[in-house]
């Protein structure tokens, strides 16, 4: 969609060094955003709950692993220098 805003100007500048870019106006930007949001396949409530649960479980597992490694390194350092 963003290429629609360039039109003929971009085609003329293809062989000439740096192409000049035309700015997109706010109204066109909003229309493009709305058009892209209409293409989105939104998750169902069940999918959203599943994705959230999986993410939270993953984070909790990673917190456990990092905490365990941290605790083990702490105990090891105390054994060496304590």
mmCIF file of the N, C-alpha and C atoms, coordinates in Angstrom:
data_MODEL
# 
_entry.id   MODEL 
# 
loop_
_atom_site.group_PDB 
_atom_site.id 
_atom_site.type_symbol 
_atom_site.label_atom_id 
_atom_site.label_alt_id 
_atom_site.label_comp_id 
_atom_site.label_asym_id 
_atom_site.label_entity_id 
_atom_site.label_seq_id 
_atom_site.pdbx_PDB_ins_code 
_atom_site.Cartn_x 
_atom_site.Cartn_y 
_atom_site.Cartn_z 
_atom_site.occupancy 
_atom_site.B_iso_or_equiv 
_atom_site.pdbx_formal_charge 
_atom_site.auth_seq_id 
_atom_site.auth_comp_id 
_atom_site.auth_asym_id 
_atom_site.auth_atom_id 
_atom_site.pdbx_PDB_model_num 
ATOM 1   N N  . UNK A 1 1  ? 0.806   -1.189  0.000   1.00 0.00 ? 1  UNK A N  1 
ATOM 2   C CA . UNK A 1 1  ? 0.000   0.000   0.000   1.00 0.00 ? 1  UNK A CA 1 
ATOM 3   C C  . UNK A 1 1  ? 0.852   1.257   0.000   1.00 0.00 ? 1  UNK A C  1 
ATOM 4   N N  . UNK A 1 2  ? 1.979   1.250   0.708   1.00 0.00 ? 2  UNK A N  1 
ATOM 5   C CA . UNK A 1 2  ? 2.796   2.448   0.778   1.00 0.00 ? 2  UNK A CA 1 
ATOM 6   C C  . UNK A 1 2  ? 3.362   2.812   -0.584  1.00 0.00 ? 2  UNK A C  1 
ATOM 7   N N  . UNK A 1 3  ? 3.525   1.832   -1.475  1.00 0.00 ? 3  UNK A N  1 
ATOM 8   C CA . UNK A 1 3  ? 4.053   2.132   -2.796  1.00 0.00 ? 3  UNK A CA 1 
ATOM 9   C C  . UNK A 1 3  ? 3.054   2.927   -3.621  1.00 0.00 ? 3  UNK A C  1 
ATOM 10  N N  . UNK A 1 4  ? 1.778   2.880   -3.253  1.00 0.00 ? 4  UNK A N  1 
ATOM 11  C CA . UNK A 1 4  ? 0.778   3.643   -3.986  1.00 0.00 ? 4  UNK A CA 1 
ATOM 12  C C  . UNK A 1 4  ? 1.018   5.140   -3.835  1.00 0.00 ? 4  UNK A C  1 
ATOM 13  N N  . UNK A 1 5  ? 1.633   5.558   -2.738  1.00 0.00 ? 5  UNK A N  1 
ATOM 14  C CA . UNK A 1 5  ? 1.833   6.987   -2.503  1.00 0.00 ? 5  UNK A CA 1 
ATOM 15  C C  . UNK A 1 5  ? 2.977   7.544   -3.343  1.00 0.00 ? 5  UNK A C  1 
ATOM 16  N N  . UNK A 1 6  ? 3.874   6.695   -3.812  1.00 0.00 ? 6  UNK A N  1 
ATOM 17  C CA . UNK A 1 6  ? 5.024   7.175   -4.573  1.00 0.00 ? 6  UNK A CA 1 
ATOM 18  C C  . UNK A 1 6  ? 4.645   7.522   -6.009  1.00 0.00 ? 6  UNK A C  1 
ATOM 19  N N  . UNK A 1 7  ? 3.830   6.712   -6.613  1.00 0.00 ? 7  UNK A N  1 
ATOM 20  C CA . UNK A 1 7  ? 3.342   6.991   -7.960  1.00 0.00 ? 7  UNK A CA 1 
ATOM 21  C C  . UNK A 1 7  ? 4.444   7.072   -8.986  1.00 0.00 ? 7  UNK A C  1 
ATOM 22  N N  . UNK A 1 8  ? 4.335   8.033   -9.895  1.00 0.00 ? 8  UNK A N  1 
ATOM 23  C CA . UNK A 1 8  ? 5.269   8.159   -11.005 1.00 0.00 ? 8  UNK A CA 1 
ATOM 24  C C  . UNK A 1 8  ? 6.617   8.716   -10.580 1.00 0.00 ? 8  UNK A C  1 
ATOM 25  N N  . UNK A 1 9  ? 6.660   9.460   -9.495  1.00 0.00 ? 9  UNK A N  1 
ATOM 26  C CA . UNK A 1 9  ? 7.914   10.080  -9.071  1.00 0.00 ? 9  UNK A CA 1 
ATOM 27  C C  . UNK A 1 9  ? 8.986   9.031   -8.794  1.00 0.00 ? 9  UNK A C  1 
ATOM 28  N N  . UNK A 1 10 ? 8.632   7.943   -8.151  1.00 0.00 ? 10 UNK A N  1 
ATOM 29  C CA . UNK A 1 10 ? 9.605   6.896   -7.845  1.00 0.00 ? 10 UNK A CA 1 
ATOM 30  C C  . UNK A 1 10 ? 10.055  6.192   -9.107  1.00 0.00 ? 10 UNK A C  1 
ATOM 31  N N  . UNK A 1 11 ? 9.161   6.023   -10.058 1.00 0.00 ? 11 UNK A N  1 
ATOM 32  C CA . UNK A 1 11 ? 9.528   5.345   -11.296 1.00 0.00 ? 11 UNK A CA 1 
ATOM 33  C C  . UNK A 1 11 ? 10.499  6.194   -12.110 1.00 0.00 ? 11 UNK A C  1 
ATOM 34  N N  . UNK A 1 12 ? 10.357  7.506   -12.117 1.00 0.00 ? 12 UNK A N  1 
ATOM 35  C CA . UNK A 1 12 ? 11.228  8.389   -12.875 1.00 0.00 ? 12 UNK A CA 1 
ATOM 36  C C  . UNK A 1 12 ? 12.626  8.459   -12.272 1.00 0.00 ? 12 UNK A C  1 
ATOM 37  N N  . UNK A 1 13 ? 12.726  8.346   -10.940 1.00 0.00 ? 13 UNK A N  1 
ATOM 38  C CA . UNK A 1 13 ? 14.003  8.500   -10.259 1.00 0.00 ? 13 UNK A CA 1 
ATOM 39  C C  . UNK A 1 13 ? 14.802  7.211   -10.145 1.00 0.00 ? 13 UNK A C  1 
ATOM 40  N N  . UNK A 1 14 ? 14.340  6.112   -10.709 1.00 0.00 ? 14 UNK A N  1 
ATOM 41  C CA . UNK A 1 14 ? 15.006  4.822   -10.516 1.00 0.00 ? 14 UNK A CA 1 
ATOM 42  C C  . UNK A 1 14 ? 16.458  4.833   -10.951 1.00 0.00 ? 14 UNK A C  1 
ATOM 43  N N  . UNK A 1 15 ? 16.801  5.492   -12.028 1.00 0.00 ? 15 UNK A N  1 
ATOM 44  C CA . UNK A 1 15 ? 18.162  5.464   -12.532 1.00 0.00 ? 15 UNK A CA 1 
ATOM 45  C C  . UNK A 1 15 ? 19.007  6.628   -12.066 1.00 0.00 ? 15 UNK A C  1 
ATOM 46  N N  . UNK A 1 16 ? 18.534  7.494   -11.204 1.00 0.00 ? 16 UNK A N  1 
ATOM 47  C CA . UNK A 1 16 ? 19.236  8.722   -10.843 1.00 0.00 ? 16 UNK A CA 1 
ATOM 48  C C  . UNK A 1 16 ? 19.612  8.762   -9.367  1.00 0.00 ? 16 UNK A C  1 
ATOM 49  N N  . UNK A 1 17 ? 20.694  8.182   -8.968  1.00 0.00 ? 17 UNK A N  1 
ATOM 50  C CA . UNK A 1 17 ? 21.190  8.310   -7.603  1.00 0.00 ? 17 UNK A CA 1 
ATOM 51  C C  . UNK A 1 17 ? 20.158  8.037   -6.528  1.00 0.00 ? 17 UNK A C  1 
ATOM 52  N N  . UNK A 1 18 ? 20.082  8.958   -5.545  1.00 0.00 ? 18 UNK A N  1 
ATOM 53  C CA . UNK A 1 18 ? 19.151  8.800   -4.435  1.00 0.00 ? 18 UNK A CA 1 
ATOM 54  C C  . UNK A 1 18 ? 17.749  9.225   -4.851  1.00 0.00 ? 18 UNK A C  1 
ATOM 55  N N  . UNK A 1 19 ? 16.768  8.347   -4.667  1.00 0.00 ? 19 UNK A N  1 
ATOM 56  C CA . UNK A 1 19 ? 15.399  8.760   -4.992  1.00 0.00 ? 19 UNK A CA 1 
ATOM 57  C C  . UNK A 1 19 ? 14.843  9.672   -3.900  1.00 0.00 ? 19 UNK A C  1 
ATOM 58  N N  . UNK A 1 20 ? 14.052  10.652  -4.313  1.00 0.00 ? 20 UNK A N  1 
ATOM 59  C CA . UNK A 1 20 ? 13.399  11.512  -3.325  1.00 0.00 ? 20 UNK A CA 1 
ATOM 60  C C  . UNK A 1 20 ? 12.120  10.831  -2.889  1.00 0.00 ? 20 UNK A C  1 
ATOM 61  N N  . UNK A 1 21 ? 11.836  10.903  -1.600  1.00 0.00 ? 21 UNK A N  1 
ATOM 62  C CA . UNK A 1 21 ? 10.651  10.241  -1.064  1.00 0.00 ? 21 UNK A CA 1 
ATOM 63  C C  . UNK A 1 21 ? 9.577   11.259  -0.771  1.00 0.00 ? 21 UNK A C  1 
ATOM 64  N N  . UNK A 1 22 ? 8.382   10.937  -1.182  1.00 0.00 ? 22 UNK A N  1 
ATOM 65  C CA . UNK A 1 22 ? 7.243   11.790  -0.894  1.00 0.00 ? 22 UNK A CA 1 
ATOM 66  C C  . UNK A 1 22 ? 6.650   11.343  0.436   1.00 0.00 ? 22 UNK A C  1 
ATOM 67  N N  . UNK A 1 23 ? 6.371   12.301  1.326   1.00 0.00 ? 23 UNK A N  1 
ATOM 68  C CA . UNK A 1 23 ? 5.813   11.957  2.637   1.00 0.00 ? 23 UNK A CA 1 
ATOM 69  C C  . UNK A 1 23 ? 4.362   11.540  2.497   1.00 0.00 ? 23 UNK A C  1 
ATOM 70  N N  . UNK A 1 24 ? 3.966   10.596  3.338   1.00 0.00 ? 24 UNK A N  1 
ATOM 71  C CA . UNK A 1 24 ? 2.577   10.153  3.393   1.00 0.00 ? 24 UNK A CA 1 
ATOM 72  C C  . UNK A 1 24 ? 1.834   11.055  4.363   1.00 0.00 ? 24 UNK A C  1 
ATOM 73  N N  . UNK A 1 25 ? 0.673   11.532  3.952   1.00 0.00 ? 25 UNK A N  1 
ATOM 74  C CA . UNK A 1 25 ? -0.123  12.389  4.824   1.00 0.00 ? 25 UNK A CA 1 
ATOM 75  C C  . UNK A 1 25 ? -0.780  11.597  5.939   1.00 0.00 ? 25 UNK A C  1 
ATOM 76  N N  . UNK A 1 26 ? -1.192  12.280  6.999   1.00 0.00 ? 26 UNK A N  1 
ATOM 77  C CA . UNK A 1 26 ? -1.811  11.594  8.138   1.00 0.00 ? 26 UNK A CA 1 
ATOM 78  C C  . UNK A 1 26 ? -3.090  10.832  7.769   1.00 0.00 ? 26 UNK A C  1 
ATOM 79  N N  . UNK A 1 27 ? -3.918  11.408  6.901   1.00 0.00 ? 27 UNK A N  1 
ATOM 80  C CA . UNK A 1 27 ? -5.174  10.747  6.526   1.00 0.00 ? 27 UNK A CA 1 
ATOM 81  C C  . UNK A 1 27 ? -4.891  9.448   5.774   1.00 0.00 ? 27 UNK A C  1 
ATOM 82  N N  . UNK A 1 28 ? -3.938  9.477   4.846   1.00 0.00 ? 28 UNK A N  1 
ATOM 83  C CA . UNK A 1 28 ? -3.583  8.263   4.100   1.00 0.00 ? 28 UNK A CA 1 
ATOM 84  C C  . UNK A 1 28 ? -2.991  7.218   5.035   1.00 0.00 ? 28 UNK A C  1 
ATOM 85  N N  . UNK A 1 29 ? -2.165  7.661   5.976   1.00 0.00 ? 29 UNK A N  1 
ATOM 86  C CA . UNK A 1 29 ? -1.571  6.747   6.940   1.00 0.00 ? 29 UNK A CA 1 
ATOM 87  C C  . UNK A 1 29 ? -2.658  6.030   7.744   1.00 0.00 ? 29 UNK A C  1 
ATOM 88  N N  . UNK A 1 30 ? -3.635  6.779   8.246   1.00 0.00 ? 30 UNK A N  1 
ATOM 89  C CA . UNK A 1 30 ? -4.717  6.180   9.032   1.00 0.00 ? 30 UNK A CA 1 
ATOM 90  C C  . UNK A 1 30 ? -5.511  5.201   8.179   1.00 0.00 ? 30 UNK A C  1 
ATOM 91  N N  . UNK A 1 31 ? -5.792  5.561   6.928   1.00 0.00 ? 31 UNK A N  1 
ATOM 92  C CA . UNK A 1 31 ? -6.522  4.632   6.036   1.00 0.00 ? 31 UNK A CA 1 
ATOM 93  C C  . UNK A 1 31 ? -5.732  3.350   5.819   1.00 0.00 ? 31 UNK A C  1 
ATOM 94  N N  . UNK A 1 32 ? -4.427  3.459   5.667   1.00 0.00 ? 32 UNK A N  1 
ATOM 95  C CA . UNK A 1 32 ? -3.592  2.273   5.471   1.00 0.00 ? 32 UNK A CA 1 
ATOM 96  C C  . UNK A 1 32 ? -3.561  1.414   6.730   1.00 0.00 ? 32 UNK A C  1 
ATOM 97  N N  . UNK A 1 33 ? -3.504  2.047   7.890   1.00 0.00 ? 33 UNK A N  1 
ATOM 98  C CA . UNK A 1 33 ? -3.508  1.292   9.146   1.00 0.00 ? 33 UNK A CA 1 
ATOM 99  C C  . UNK A 1 33 ? -4.816  0.532   9.295   1.00 0.00 ? 33 UNK A C  1 
ATOM 100 N N  . UNK A 1 34 ? -5.938  1.201   9.035   1.00 0.00 ? 34 UNK A N  1 
ATOM 101 C CA . UNK A 1 34 ? -7.247  0.547   9.143   1.00 0.00 ? 34 UNK A CA 1 
ATOM 102 C C  . UNK A 1 34 ? -7.345  -0.604  8.149   1.00 0.00 ? 34 UNK A C  1 
ATOM 103 N N  . UNK A 1 35 ? -6.844  -0.407  6.927   1.00 0.00 ? 35 UNK A N  1 
ATOM 104 C CA . UNK A 1 35 ? -6.882  -1.474  5.925   1.00 0.00 ? 35 UNK A CA 1 
ATOM 105 C C  . UNK A 1 35 ? -6.056  -2.676  6.373   1.00 0.00 ? 35 UNK A C  1 
ATOM 106 N N  . UNK A 1 36 ? -4.888  -2.432  6.980   1.00 0.00 ? 36 UNK A N  1 
ATOM 107 C CA . UNK A 1 36 ? -4.056  -3.539  7.454   1.00 0.00 ? 36 UNK A CA 1 
ATOM 108 C C  . UNK A 1 36 ? -4.706  -4.251  8.630   1.00 0.00 ? 36 UNK A C  1 
ATOM 109 N N  . UNK A 1 37 ? -5.348  -3.499  9.527   1.00 0.00 ? 37 UNK A N  1 
ATOM 110 C CA . UNK A 1 37 ? -6.003  -4.121  10.676  1.00 0.00 ? 37 UNK A CA 1 
ATOM 111 C C  . UNK A 1 37 ? -7.174  -4.996  10.240  1.00 0.00 ? 37 UNK A C  1 
ATOM 112 N N  . UNK A 1 38 ? -7.804  -4.661  9.134   1.00 0.00 ? 38 UNK A N  1 
ATOM 113 C CA . UNK A 1 38 ? -8.896  -5.502  8.637   1.00 0.00 ? 38 UNK A CA 1 
ATOM 114 C C  . UNK A 1 38 ? -8.381  -6.841  8.120   1.00 0.00 ? 38 UNK A C  1 
ATOM 115 N N  . UNK A 1 39 ? -7.119  -6.891  7.725   1.00 0.00 ? 39 UNK A N  1 
ATOM 116 C CA . UNK A 1 39 ? -6.537  -8.137  7.217   1.00 0.00 ? 39 UNK A CA 1 
ATOM 117 C C  . UNK A 1 39 ? -6.123  -9.082  8.344   1.00 0.00 ? 39 UNK A C  1 
ATOM 118 N N  . UNK A 1 40 ? -6.017  -8.564  9.561   1.00 0.00 ? 40 UNK A N  1 
ATOM 119 C CA . UNK A 1 40 ? -5.528  -9.356  10.690  1.00 0.00 ? 40 UNK A CA 1 
ATOM 120 C C  . UNK A 1 40 ? -6.541  -10.433 11.050  1.00 0.00 ? 40 UNK A C  1 
ATOM 121 N N  . UNK A 1 41 ? -6.042  -11.629 11.290  1.00 0.00 ? 41 UNK A N  1 
ATOM 122 C CA . UNK A 1 41 ? -6.888  -12.707 11.785  1.00 0.00 ? 41 UNK A CA 1 
ATOM 123 C C  . UNK A 1 41 ? -6.740  -12.702 13.297  1.00 0.00 ? 41 UNK A C  1 
ATOM 124 N N  . UNK A 1 42 ? -7.745  -12.188 13.979  1.00 0.00 ? 42 UNK A N  1 
ATOM 125 C CA . UNK A 1 42 ? -7.685  -12.057 15.423  1.00 0.00 ? 42 UNK A CA 1 
ATOM 126 C C  . UNK A 1 42 ? -7.918  -13.412 16.075  1.00 0.00 ? 42 UNK A C  1 
ATOM 127 N N  . UNK A 1 43 ? -7.184  -13.703 17.181  1.00 0.00 ? 43 UNK A N  1 
ATOM 128 C CA . UNK A 1 43 ? -7.367  -14.993 17.854  1.00 0.00 ? 43 UNK A CA 1 
ATOM 129 C C  . UNK A 1 43 ? -8.717  -15.054 18.573  1.00 0.00 ? 43 UNK A C  1 
ATOM 130 N N  . UNK A 1 44 ? -9.245  -16.269 18.662  1.00 0.00 ? 44 UNK A N  1 
ATOM 131 C CA . UNK A 1 44 ? -10.482 -16.463 19.418  1.00 0.00 ? 44 UNK A CA 1 
ATOM 132 C C  . UNK A 1 44 ? -10.142 -16.381 20.911  1.00 0.00 ? 44 UNK A C  1 
ATOM 133 N N  . UNK A 1 45 ? -11.166 -16.330 21.749  1.00 0.00 ? 45 UNK A N  1 
ATOM 134 C CA . UNK A 1 45 ? -10.930 -16.258 23.195  1.00 0.00 ? 45 UNK A CA 1 
ATOM 135 C C  . UNK A 1 45 ? -10.158 -17.485 23.664  1.00 0.00 ? 45 UNK A C  1 
ATOM 136 N N  . UNK A 1 46 ? -10.512 -18.660 23.126  1.00 0.00 ? 46 UNK A N  1 
ATOM 137 C CA . UNK A 1 46 ? -9.834  -19.894 23.533  1.00 0.00 ? 46 UNK A CA 1 
ATOM 138 C C  . UNK A 1 46 ? -8.356  -19.857 23.142  1.00 0.00 ? 46 UNK A C  1 
ATOM 139 N N  . UNK A 1 47 ? -8.064  -19.419 21.918  1.00 0.00 ? 47 UNK A N  1 
ATOM 140 C CA . UNK A 1 47 ? -6.673  -19.313 21.482  1.00 0.00 ? 47 UNK A CA 1 
ATOM 141 C C  . UNK A 1 47 ? -5.904  -18.313 22.345  1.00 0.00 ? 47 UNK A C  1 
ATOM 142 N N  . UNK A 1 48 ? -6.546  -17.200 22.649  1.00 0.00 ? 48 UNK A N  1 
ATOM 143 C CA . UNK A 1 48 ? -5.896  -16.180 23.468  1.00 0.00 ? 48 UNK A CA 1 
ATOM 144 C C  . UNK A 1 48 ? -5.561  -16.698 24.857  1.00 0.00 ? 48 UNK A C  1 
ATOM 145 N N  . UNK A 1 49 ? -6.492  -17.437 25.464  1.00 0.00 ? 49 UNK A N  1 
ATOM 146 C CA . UNK A 1 49 ? -6.241  -18.027 26.786  1.00 0.00 ? 49 UNK A CA 1 
ATOM 147 C C  . UNK A 1 49 ? -5.105  -19.040 26.690  1.00 0.00 ? 49 UNK A C  1 
ATOM 148 N N  . UNK A 1 50 ? -5.104  -19.846 25.629  1.00 0.00 ? 50 UNK A N  1 
ATOM 149 C CA . UNK A 1 50 ? -4.044  -20.842 25.438  1.00 0.00 ? 50 UNK A CA 1 
ATOM 150 C C  . UNK A 1 50 ? -2.688  -20.169 25.282  1.00 0.00 ? 50 UNK A C  1 
ATOM 151 N N  . UNK A 1 51 ? -2.608  -19.150 24.422  1.00 0.00 ? 51 UNK A N  1 
ATOM 152 C CA . UNK A 1 51 ? -1.343  -18.448 24.202  1.00 0.00 ? 51 UNK A CA 1 
ATOM 153 C C  . UNK A 1 51 ? -0.847  -17.788 25.488  1.00 0.00 ? 51 UNK A C  1 
ATOM 154 N N  . UNK A 1 52 ? -1.762  -17.188 26.231  1.00 0.00 ? 52 UNK A N  1 
ATOM 155 C CA . UNK A 1 52 ? -1.389  -16.524 27.485  1.00 0.00 ? 52 UNK A CA 1 
ATOM 156 C C  . UNK A 1 52 ? -0.881  -17.538 28.498  1.00 0.00 ? 52 UNK A C  1 
ATOM 157 N N  . UNK A 1 53 ? -1.569  -18.676 28.610  1.00 0.00 ? 53 UNK A N  1 
ATOM 158 C CA . UNK A 1 53 ? -1.158  -19.714 29.550  1.00 0.00 ? 53 UNK A CA 1 
ATOM 159 C C  . UNK A 1 53 ? 0.216   -20.262 29.200  1.00 0.00 ? 53 UNK A C  1 
ATOM 160 N N  . UNK A 1 54 ? 0.431   -20.546 27.940  1.00 0.00 ? 54 UNK A N  1 
ATOM 161 C CA . UNK A 1 54 ? 1.728   -21.072 27.499  1.00 0.00 ? 54 UNK A CA 1 
ATOM 162 C C  . UNK A 1 54 ? 2.826   -20.050 27.789  1.00 0.00 ? 54 UNK A C  1 
ATOM 163 N N  . UNK A 1 55 ? 2.562   -18.778 27.522  1.00 0.00 ? 55 UNK A N  1 
ATOM 164 C CA . UNK A 1 55 ? 3.564   -17.740 27.774  1.00 0.00 ? 55 UNK A CA 1 
ATOM 165 C C  . UNK A 1 55 ? 3.892   -17.636 29.258  1.00 0.00 ? 55 UNK A C  1 
ATOM 166 N N  . UNK A 1 56 ? 2.874   -17.650 30.106  1.00 0.00 ? 56 UNK A N  1 
ATOM 167 C CA . UNK A 1 56 ? 3.106   -17.541 31.545  1.00 0.00 ? 56 UNK A CA 1 
ATOM 168 C C  . UNK A 1 56 ? 3.863   -18.755 32.087  1.00 0.00 ? 56 UNK A C  1 
ATOM 169 N N  . UNK A 1 57 ? 3.503   -19.946 31.618  1.00 0.00 ? 57 UNK A N  1 
ATOM 170 C CA . UNK A 1 57 ? 4.207   -21.158 32.057  1.00 0.00 ? 57 UNK A CA 1 
ATOM 171 C C  . UNK A 1 57 ? 5.669   -21.102 31.617  1.00 0.00 ? 57 UNK A C  1 
ATOM 172 N N  . UNK A 1 58 ? 5.913   -20.674 30.395  1.00 0.00 ? 58 UNK A N  1 
ATOM 173 C CA . UNK A 1 58 ? 7.286   -20.557 29.900  1.00 0.00 ? 58 UNK A CA 1 
ATOM 174 C C  . UNK A 1 58 ? 8.088   -19.578 30.759  1.00 0.00 ? 58 UNK A C  1 
ATOM 175 N N  . UNK A 1 59 ? 7.500   -18.426 31.059  1.00 0.00 ? 59 UNK A N  1 
ATOM 176 C CA . UNK A 1 59 ? 8.198   -17.433 31.876  1.00 0.00 ? 59 UNK A CA 1 
ATOM 177 C C  . UNK A 1 59 ? 8.489   -17.995 33.267  1.00 0.00 ? 59 UNK A C  1 
ATOM 178 N N  . UNK A 1 60 ? 7.522   -18.688 33.869  1.00 0.00 ? 60 UNK A N  1 
ATOM 179 C CA . UNK A 1 60 ? 7.740   -19.265 35.197  1.00 0.00 ? 60 UNK A CA 1 
ATOM 180 C C  . UNK A 1 60 ? 8.842   -20.324 35.173  1.00 0.00 ? 60 UNK A C  1 
ATOM 181 N N  . UNK A 1 61 ? 8.874   -21.140 34.131  1.00 0.00 ? 61 UNK A N  1 
ATOM 182 C CA . UNK A 1 61 ? 9.933   -22.153 34.007  1.00 0.00 ? 61 UNK A CA 1 
ATOM 183 C C  . UNK A 1 61 ? 11.292  -21.472 33.873  1.00 0.00 ? 61 UNK A C  1 
ATOM 184 N N  . UNK A 1 62 ? 11.372  -20.432 33.061  1.00 0.00 ? 62 UNK A N  1 
ATOM 185 C CA . UNK A 1 62 ? 12.639  -19.723 32.887  1.00 0.00 ? 62 UNK A CA 1 
ATOM 186 C C  . UNK A 1 62 ? 13.077  -19.039 34.176  1.00 0.00 ? 62 UNK A C  1 
ATOM 187 N N  . UNK A 1 63 ? 12.128  -18.482 34.926  1.00 0.00 ? 63 UNK A N  1 
ATOM 188 C CA . UNK A 1 63 ? 12.461  -17.880 36.223  1.00 0.00 ? 63 UNK A CA 1 
ATOM 189 C C  . UNK A 1 63 ? 13.018  -18.946 37.155  1.00 0.00 ? 63 UNK A C  1 
ATOM 190 N N  . UNK A 1 64 ? 12.425  -20.123 37.152  1.00 0.00 ? 64 UNK A N  1 
ATOM 191 C CA . UNK A 1 64 ? 12.917  -21.217 37.985  1.00 0.00 ? 64 UNK A CA 1 
ATOM 192 C C  . UNK A 1 64 ? 14.322  -21.636 37.602  1.00 0.00 ? 64 UNK A C  1 
ATOM 193 N N  . UNK A 1 65 ? 14.572  -21.753 36.305  1.00 0.00 ? 65 UNK A N  1 
ATOM 194 C CA . UNK A 1 65 ? 15.903  -22.169 35.844  1.00 0.00 ? 65 UNK A CA 1 
ATOM 195 C C  . UNK A 1 65 ? 16.946  -21.125 36.221  1.00 0.00 ? 65 UNK A C  1 
ATOM 196 N N  . UNK A 1 66 ? 16.670  -19.860 35.935  1.00 0.00 ? 66 UNK A N  1 
ATOM 197 C CA . UNK A 1 66 ? 17.633  -18.805 36.236  1.00 0.00 ? 66 UNK A CA 1 
ATOM 198 C C  . UNK A 1 66 ? 17.849  -18.693 37.744  1.00 0.00 ? 66 UNK A C  1 
ATOM 199 N N  . UNK A 1 67 ? 16.778  -18.803 38.517  1.00 0.00 ? 67 UNK A N  1 
ATOM 200 C CA . UNK A 1 67 ? 16.910  -18.746 39.981  1.00 0.00 ? 67 UNK A CA 1 
ATOM 201 C C  . UNK A 1 67 ? 17.747  -19.912 40.493  1.00 0.00 ? 67 UNK A C  1 
ATOM 202 N N  . UNK A 1 68 ? 17.524  -21.106 39.948  1.00 0.00 ? 68 UNK A N  1 
ATOM 203 C CA . UNK A 1 68 ? 18.297  -22.274 40.350  1.00 0.00 ? 68 UNK A CA 1 
ATOM 204 C C  . UNK A 1 68 ? 19.773  -22.128 40.025  1.00 0.00 ? 68 UNK A C  1 
ATOM 205 N N  . UNK A 1 69 ? 20.072  -21.649 38.842  1.00 0.00 ? 69 UNK A N  1 
ATOM 206 C CA . UNK A 1 69 ? 21.469  -21.435 38.464  1.00 0.00 ? 69 UNK A CA 1 
ATOM 207 C C  . UNK A 1 69 ? 22.091  -20.371 39.361  1.00 0.00 ? 69 UNK A C  1 
ATOM 208 N N  . UNK A 1 70 ? 21.359  -19.302 39.626  1.00 0.00 ? 70 UNK A N  1 
ATOM 209 C CA . UNK A 1 70 ? 21.863  -18.236 40.496  1.00 0.00 ? 70 UNK A CA 1 
ATOM 210 C C  . UNK A 1 70 ? 22.143  -18.767 41.898  1.00 0.00 ? 70 UNK A C  1 
ATOM 211 N N  . UNK A 1 71 ? 21.233  -19.528 42.429  1.00 0.00 ? 71 UNK A N  1 
ATOM 212 C CA . UNK A 1 71 ? 21.395  -20.105 43.776  1.00 0.00 ? 71 UNK A CA 1 
ATOM 213 C C  . UNK A 1 71 ? 22.611  -21.037 43.804  1.00 0.00 ? 71 UNK A C  1 
ATOM 214 N N  . UNK A 1 72 ? 22.740  -21.872 42.759  1.00 0.00 ? 72 UNK A N  1 
ATOM 215 C CA . UNK A 1 72 ? 23.878  -22.799 42.692  1.00 0.00 ? 72 UNK A CA 1 
ATOM 216 C C  . UNK A 1 72 ? 25.209  -22.068 42.605  1.00 0.00 ? 72 UNK A C  1 
ATOM 217 N N  . UNK A 1 73 ? 25.273  -21.022 41.807  1.00 0.00 ? 73 UNK A N  1 
ATOM 218 C CA . UNK A 1 73 ? 26.506  -20.243 41.697  1.00 0.00 ? 73 UNK A CA 1 
ATOM 219 C C  . UNK A 1 73 ? 26.814  -19.537 43.019  1.00 0.00 ? 73 UNK A C  1 
ATOM 220 N N  . UNK A 1 74 ? 25.770  -19.045 43.680  1.00 0.00 ? 74 UNK A N  1 
ATOM 221 C CA . UNK A 1 74 ? 25.966  -18.384 44.975  1.00 0.00 ? 74 UNK A CA 1 
ATOM 222 C C  . UNK A 1 74 ? 26.557  -19.361 45.984  1.00 0.00 ? 74 UNK A C  1 
ATOM 223 N N  . UNK A 1 75 ? 26.003  -20.551 46.053  1.00 0.00 ? 75 UNK A N  1 
ATOM 224 C CA . UNK A 1 75 ? 26.514  -21.558 46.994  1.00 0.00 ? 75 UNK A CA 1 
ATOM 225 C C  . UNK A 1 75 ? 27.951  -21.952 46.633  1.00 0.00 ? 75 UNK A C  1 
ATOM 226 N N  . UNK A 1 76 ? 28.226  -22.062 45.339  1.00 0.00 ? 76 UNK A N  1 
ATOM 227 C CA . UNK A 1 76 ? 29.575  -22.412 44.926  1.00 0.00 ? 76 UNK A CA 1 
ATOM 228 C C  . UNK A 1 76 ? 30.580  -21.341 45.281  1.00 0.00 ? 76 UNK A C  1 
ATOM 229 N N  . UNK A 1 77 ? 30.225  -20.081 45.083  1.00 0.00 ? 77 UNK A N  1 
ATOM 230 C CA . UNK A 1 77 ? 31.114  -18.972 45.426  1.00 0.00 ? 77 UNK A CA 1 
ATOM 231 C C  . UNK A 1 77 ? 31.359  -18.924 46.930  1.00 0.00 ? 77 UNK A C  1 
ATOM 232 N N  . UNK A 1 78 ? 30.296  -19.166 47.734  1.00 0.00 ? 78 UNK A N  1 
ATOM 233 C CA . UNK A 1 78 ? 30.442  -19.196 49.191  1.00 0.00 ? 78 UNK A CA 1 
ATOM 234 C C  . UNK A 1 78 ? 31.361  -20.345 49.627  1.00 0.00 ? 78 UNK A C  1 
ATOM 235 N N  . UNK A 1 79 ? 31.310  -21.461 48.935  1.00 0.00 ? 79 UNK A N  1 
ATOM 236 C CA . UNK A 1 79 ? 32.174  -22.589 49.273  1.00 0.00 ? 79 UNK A CA 1 
ATOM 237 C C  . UNK A 1 79 ? 33.636  -22.251 48.959  1.00 0.00 ? 79 UNK A C  1 
ATOM 238 N N  . UNK A 1 80 ? 33.855  -21.551 47.847  1.00 0.00 ? 80 UNK A N  1 
ATOM 239 C CA . UNK A 1 80 ? 35.236  -21.236 47.449  1.00 0.00 ? 80 UNK A CA 1 
ATOM 240 C C  . UNK A 1 80 ? 35.819  -20.124 48.323  1.00 0.00 ? 80 UNK A C  1 
ATOM 241 N N  . UNK A 1 81 ? 35.044  -19.018 48.491  1.00 0.00 ? 81 UNK A N  1 
ATOM 242 C CA . UNK A 1 81 ? 35.579  -17.853 49.166  1.00 0.00 ? 81 UNK A CA 1 
ATOM 243 C C  . UNK A 1 81 ? 35.070  -17.681 50.592  1.00 0.00 ? 81 UNK A C  1 
ATOM 244 N N  . UNK A 1 82 ? 34.182  -18.553 51.053  1.00 0.00 ? 82 UNK A N  1 
ATOM 245 C CA . UNK A 1 82 ? 33.567  -18.336 52.358  1.00 0.00 ? 82 UNK A CA 1 
ATOM 246 C C  . UNK A 1 82 ? 34.175  -19.033 53.448  1.00 0.00 ? 82 UNK A C  1 
# 
